[in-house]
Amino acid sequence: MTISIDSTHLSFSLGVGVISKKYLIADIKSCKPVKNNPFYGIGIRLIPDGWLYNVSGLHAIELTFRNRKSKIRIGTNRPEEISSLVNKMIDNDKEESIPPLPKRSYYFLTLIIIILSVIFPLGIILYGKQEVKTEMTKSELNIKGMYGLTIKFSDINLIDTISSLPRIKRRTNGFILGRTLKGNYTFVDSTEAKLFITMENPPYINIKTEDLNLYLNFKDPGKTVNLYNVLTTRWSHEQK
């Protein structure tokens, strides 16, 4: 039995070469060392899952293929060495078979990255800059948009208006652009608050529950006052 391997093929021949086979490396899925069942014998044998080509001994390599289920076993006294070599060639063939991206694709991907790096932050800015929107049901106040939340009137302990905000120490998890503040902030006295406000535009509505300290206003002070009046009416009804 003579096994030969070149850059593209694995081949073998029995005896003087009357019987020989040749397999493309690109068609081989795997190669592993195996030990034959003694009952398989020598010569050309039909075995479970495929064919055996063997002239002596029990050791062989087993080839599996990408496009067929049948396996091939080839007898050899160097199964580990041959398997290692064939598997390295299979791995190299996989790497070489992946074509590089054409220049047009690189330009396209670069353009997509640039667009996303501009549009995504711009989208966040425009979304955050939008004035807060509110909706009310008989039992709840819904604050829409970025950092939005729902407050049940039954959970509210206080609704009041103030003309100036406590001094802000830091933003903990929030959005800020110009005078627009949304999200979670901490005041200088370490009080935590959720803000939906336009700075320097009083009045501000302050809503408190057991675990929430919220400040809210609109650019139009009259709209803020109107919301405060509706909130206090709904809240007073809930308390009765």
N, C-alpha and C positions, 0 to 999 in steps of 0.2 A: 504494500500500500504506500503510495507516494502522494503527499499532500503539498500543494503549491499555493502560495499567496502572493499576489502582486497588488498594485495600487487600486485595482478595480474588481478583481475576481478572486474567489477561492475555488480551487479545482483539485481533483484527486483522480488517481488512476490505479487500477488493480493489475498486478502482474506486469506484463510488458506494455500495458496501455490499451489492451483490447477493449476493456470497460473503463470509461472515464466520464466524469461529470464536471460541470462548471457552473458556478453560481455568482451572480453579481453581488458585491458587498452592499450595494444600495438596496437590494431586495431582502437582505438578511436583517431580521429584527433582533436576534440575540444568539449568542453562542456560549455554551456552558460545558464543562467537563462532566461526564457521566460514567457510570459503571453498568455494563450490560448484564442482563439476566443470563446465567450460564445456559439456559435452555434456548437462547436465541441462536447459538452456534456461530459458525463462520460462513463467509460467502455473502450472497445477496439475499436478505431475508425481509419479508413483510412482518412488521412488528406493530404493536399497538401505537396508533398515532402517526405511523409513517413507515420508512424503510431504513434498514441497516445495511451498511457496506463494511465488511470486516474480513480480515485474513487471519488474525490471531489475537488471543488475549480477550480481556473483558472491558478494557478501557476504550473510551471513545469521546468524541465531541458531538453535541447535539445542536443542530441548527433549527431555529424557528424563523418563519418568514412573515413578511408584512401582508402579503396578499393571498396566502393560502394557509389552510389549517394543518396539512400534513407536515411532519417533521422529518429531518434526515439525521441519521447517526453515521459517523465515519470513524472506524476503528483507528486508534493511534496509541503509541506509548508515551506521548507528550501532550495529553489533553489540556492541562492547565496552561502551558506555555502558548499553545495555539489559540485557546479560548481568549486569553488575555490580549493577544495580538489582534484577533478579529474584532473584539469588542472595542478596542481603541480605534480601529479603523471605522467601525460603525459610528462612534461618537464624533470622530472628525468629519465623517460624511454628513452627519446631521448639521454640524456647525456650518459647513460649506454650502449646504443646500438652502440655507436661509439667505435670500438675496438682500443686498443692502437697499435701503430706501432710496429711490431716485431723488435728485436734487429738488424737483418740484414738490415732493412730499415733505422734505425738510423745510422748504419755504412756507408751505401750507401750515405745518405744525407750528412754526415760529409765529406766523400771522395769528393763528388761533390763540396761542399763549399771550401774545401782545394784546389782542382784543379782550381776552378774559381778564387780564391784569388791569385793564382800564375800565371796562364795562362793569365788572363785578363790584369794585369799590365805589364807582359812580352810582350804581344801583342802590347800594347800602346808604350812601349819602342822601340820595333823593328820597328813599323810603323813610329814613330817619328824620329828614327835614320836614316831612309832612306834618301838619298840625294834628294833634290828637283828636280822635273821633270817639264819641261815646254813644251808647245805646242803653235804654232802660226798659226793664219789664216791671211788673208789679212788685217783684221780689229782689231784683238784681240790678246792679250797675255794671255794664260791660265796657271796658276800655279797649279800643281796637288798636291794631298796628303793632309796631315794635315795642316789646316788653309788655304787651297787653295782658290784662287779667280781668277776672270777674269778682265782684264783691257783693255778697248778700247783705241786704239792708238789715237783716236780723243780727248780723255780726258786727255792725257798726256801733262804736261807743261814742263817737264824737264827729260832728260835721261843723266846721267853722270857716270863717274867712279871715285872712290876715293881709296886712299891707306890705309886709316885707318878710323875706325868707331868713331863717337862721343862716349863719355863715357856713359855707360848704368847705369841708376839709379835703375830701378826695372823692374821686369816682371809683367805686368798687367793681361795678359791672354795668356799664351804661354807655350811652351815646351822647356826644356833645359836638355841636357845630354852631359857632357863633353864640347866640343867646338861647339856642334850643338845647334843652337837657332832657334826656329820657333814661330811665333805668334806675339802677341802685347807686346811691351816694351815701356818704357819711358826713355829718355835720361836725363842727369843731368840738362840740360837747360829747362826741362819740355816738350820738343818736343816729341810727340808721333810718333811711327814708327812701321811698320810691318816688321819683319825680317825673312829671309830664308837664313841663313848664316852658314858658318863654321868659327869660330873665328880664328884670327891670320893667315888668308889665303887670303891675298889681291890678286887682286883688288876686290872691291865691286861695284856692279851696283846700282845706286840710281835712282829710278823712282818716280816722283812726279806728282800728280794730285791735283785738288782743295781740295779733302778730304782724300788723301792718301800720305804717305811718306814711300816708300818701299826700302829695301836694300836686295840684292840678290847676291849670289856667289856660286861657285862650289869648290870642293876640288882641281880640276885641274884648275889652273889659266888660261891655254890656252882655256879651255872650257868657262870660264867666259868672256874672251875677244871676243871669237867667237860670243857668245850670244849678247854681247854689240853691235858688228858690225851689226848683223842682225837686232837688235831692232832699232838702229838709222836709218838704211836704210828704214825699214818699216814705222817708224815714220815720216821721211822726206817725203816719198811718200804720207802719209796721210795729211801732211800739205799743199801740193801743190793744 
